[in-house]
Amino acid sequence: MTLLLINGAVFLHIPKTGGIYIHTVLDALGLIKAPLGHEHADFDHAFWNDRFHCDAKVLRHILRRAAGLRRAPARMGPDAFKFCFIREPLKWYESYWRFMQGLNWHKWGDEQDPYHWHPNAMLNGLGSSDFNEFMYNVNRKRPGYVTEMFGWYVRPGVQFVGKQETLEADLLRVFSLMNLDVDRAKIERIGRQNQSPAHIPMPEWDPALKRETFRLEYPGYVRFGYSTEGLA
């Protein structure tokens, strides 16, 4: 869930990057003011929903304007501090596959419907109990999907992009950038959340498929500073 914080900052939640942990920490510290948009709304969808947040439907907004009624003010300032977290692309696929195996490949939203949009809707119908078959399906339908998805969130105006691999340290960095004095002891008591089921094994890549997927995701490795050693 994309969140508006009490200080006006905005957290954009990318799936499978530690966002549930971040949400839990923010909630424990009493920093959450309200959700923005629907679950996992990206930059455009979160801000589109915010513009119409008092209108359940665009039609209602149009009727309000036609009647000359003042629209409620936006819930965020134009200069709000915005942050999100990402993850190494190939590791993201591994984590997502294990997570979805535990959910029996539940479908996510509708990529064509702004009211029910979800970033993972593009992967609906591509699931398989065979990890390599899943990856083949992804590469065929949506090559470079993870790098593309990250780009929906990491837009100009997003001031900080943390990494799931350094989740706790990067979240503390976010608090520092926002000049928030937080209770670190309370944070340390919160463990990782929403992890993939332990009974589902780590997938084993077909070497050729892994090289092909890395080639497709290479721009993401370069853009976000992930090591490419041993992947080329």
N, C-alpha and C positions, 0 to 999 in steps of 0.2 A: 504494500500500500504506500503510495506517495504521501508524504506527511508534511503539514505545515507546523512548524515549531512555535513556541510561545514568543520567541525572539524574532519571528518573521522569517527565519531560515526555512529552506525546503529540502527534504530528503527524497530523492528519486530512487525507487527500489527496483533494481534489476534482479530478476529471478536467479536463484542459485548462486548468489554472491555474498551470502552472509546477512542478508537484509532482515531476516526474522530476528537474528541476534541483535542487530542495530535497533530494530523496533522495540525489542524487549528492554534494551538499555535505556533508550529514550523515554519509554514509558515509566520505568523504575525511577528515573531521575525527575519525572514530572515535567518533561520538556515538550510533550505533544499537545498541540492546540486542536488540530482537526485533520482529517484525511482530505486529500485533494484528488478528485476524479475517482476512478475505479481501481481495482486491484492491479498493481504493476503498471499504472499509467506512465507512459514515457513523457518526454519533455512536451511535445505538442499536445498530447491528450490530457495531461494534467492541467496545462494552462488553458486549454480549450474548455474543459469542464469548469475550471475556476471562474472563467468569464461568465458562465451561465449557472453558477452554483446555487442561486436562489430560484432557478427555473428548472423544473424537472424535465422539461422538453423545450426545444428551440421554439416551438409554436407558442408556448406560454410567454417566452421572452419577447417574441414579436408582438403578441397581444398587449403586453405591458407597455411596450414602446408605442404602439398605436394609440393606446389610451393616455399616453403622456405621463405614465407613472415612472418615477425615478427608479432605476435599477440599483439594487444594493451594491455598495462599493466592493471592489475586489478584495479578497482576503490576503493578498500579498502585495508587497511593494515592488516597484519596477527594478529595484536594486537588491532584491533579496539574495542572501547568500545561499547558493544551491550546491548540493554535493551528492555523489553517488559512489557506488563501489562496483568493480569489475572482477574478472577472474581469467586466468590463463585459458585461452579458447579451447584447446584440446581437453583440458581438465574439466572445463565446463560441460562438454559433451558427456564425458564419463560420469560426472556427478548427476547430470540430468537423466541419463539412461537408467542409472541405479534408482534414482528417486521415482521415476515413472514406472519402473518395474514394480515397485512397492505399491503404486496406485493403480496398477492394472491398466495403464495408459489412458487415464482420464483425459477427456477433451477440454481444451481451454478456449473459452470465448469464441469470438467471430472476428476474423481479421478485417472484414468489410463493414462492421457495425461499430460506429464510434462510441455507442453506449455500452457495448459488450466486448470491446477490443481487448486483446491480451497479446503480449509479445510472443508467447509460445503457441498461439493459434496457428501460426504458419507451419507448425510441426504436427498438427492434428492429422491422424491417419497414417503417419510415417513410422509408428512404433513397431517394435519387434523384440521378442525375447532374445534374439541374436543381435548383439551389439553392432557387429559389422554390417548386418543387413540394415539396421537402423541408420547407420552412418552413410551407407550407400544411398538410401532413400533421401536423406537430407542433402547430400551433395548433388543429387540429381535434381531435386526440386528447388532448393534454396542454397546454392553454393556460397560459402563464406557467411553463413547465417549468423554466427556469433559476433563476428566483427561488425556486420550490418546492424545487429540488434544493439550492440554497445553504442553505435553511432546515433541511435534514436534517443539515447539518454545523454550522452556526452556531447553537448552542443555548446556553442558560444554563449557565455553567461553562466556556465556551470564552473564554479570556482575551484572545486576540489574533486579529484577522482582517486578514491582509495582502492586498495587491492584486497581481495579475500584472503590472500596468502599472508598478509600482515594486518589482519582485520582489527585487532584490539589496539595496536599501536597507531594505526591510521585513524581510528575513531577518536582516540585521544588527541591526535593532531587536529581533527575537525573542531573539537571543543576548544582547543587552544586558539585556532584561527577565529573562532566566534567569541573569544574572550569570556568563555564560560568557566566558572570555578565549580567543578563537579566532584562528587564523592567517589574517589577512585576505589575505595574499599567496597562500596556497593557494586561497582562495575565488576570487580574481580570475583565477586560471588556469583556472577551470572555466567553459566557455561554456554558452549556453542548450542545453537538451536536448529531444529529442522534438518538434521543430518540424514544422509541416505541410510536406508536400513542396513544394519550390520550383517545380516544374514545373506545379503545379496553381494556376491563377489565382485571385485574390480574387473572390468572388462579387459579382454586381451585383443589388441588391435591386429588386424591383418597389416603387415608392414607396408605393402603398396598402398592400401587405403589410407593409412596414417600419413604417409608422405603426400598423397593427393590432398587430404584434408588440411594438412599444414600449409601446402602451397596456396590453397584457397583462403586460409585464415592468416596468411603471412602479413598482410597490411595491419592486422590487429596486433600482432606481435611487435611490429616495428613502432606503430603509433603509441602503444601503451608501455613500451620498454620491457617486454618479456624476452628472456633469453631464447635464442633459436638453436642453441648448441645441441647437437645430436638429433635434430628433427628434420634437417634438410635431406 
